[in-house]
């Protein structure tokens, strides 16, 4: 589940969108933190993009998944790590 967007209107984080991501558990009304998505312009290409930084069970294990702007919509996201692992998320009770 994707939380509401958090943005900074000034300072060094201006123009960066940040979302908390939650993993549903049982019962479905409860959710556990899964990580965060940070969206900003890529300094080298000037193109917008996002990265999901997943919080693993091990605090040192924080895999990153690149999410192209076309794979991040209001209802779903899809990303891939450098190792080829994938992550997909969607809003519950949305479609």
N, C-alpha and C positions, 0 to 999 in steps of 0.2 A: 504494500500500500504506500502511496506517495502522499506525504503531508503537504500543507500549503507552502507556497513559495516564500522565501525570506530574501529580502534585497536590502542593500545599503544604498542610500540616496547620495552619499558623499564619502570622501576618503578613499583609501587604497582599494577597497572592495566594491566601489561603485561600478555598476554594470554587471556584477556577478549575481547569478541566481543560485540559490542553495535550497535544497529540499531534503528533509529527513525521510528515510524509507523504513517501513515497518514490515515485519513478516507476521501474517496472521497465525494465531495458535487456537487451540480449542479451550473454551468456547470462542466462536468467531468474533464476538464483541471485544475480545482482548487482542492485543498485538504486542510483539516484541521488537525492539530496535534491530534493524538489519544493517544500516549504513547511511550514507548520504550521497546525494547527487549534486555536483557542482557544475554549472553551465557558465561558460564565458567564451570570449573570442580567443582563438589560438594565435599567439603572438607571431608565429612563423608564417602562417598561411592567411591570417586575417579572417578565417572562417569560424562561425560559431560551432561549438561542440560541447559535449558533456562528458563527465567521468563519474562512475559510481564507485565509491570507495566502500567496500563491504567490511563490516566488523565481524571478524571470525571469533571463534571460541578462544583462540590464542591471541592475546593483545598485539603480538608482533606480526600476526598473519592478517594483513589488510589488503586483499587482492583488489586491483583496479580494473574496471571494465570501461572501455571507451564506448560512448554512445554517440553516434552521428546525430545531427539535428533532425534528420529525417526519421530516425528511429526513436524519437522522444515526442510523444503526443500527449493530449490531455487525458487519454485513457490507458496508454500502454508505453512500455519502453523495452528496448532490446539492446544489449551490449556484449562486447567480446573482449577478453583479456589478451595480452600478448602471447600467452601460452595456448590460446585457442579455446579456452573455457568460455561458456556463454551464460548470460543471465537474462531473464525476461520477467517483467513485472506488469501488473495491471491493477486498475482500481476495482475494488470489490463493489458489487451491486451498482455498476456503472453502465454496462451494456445490456 
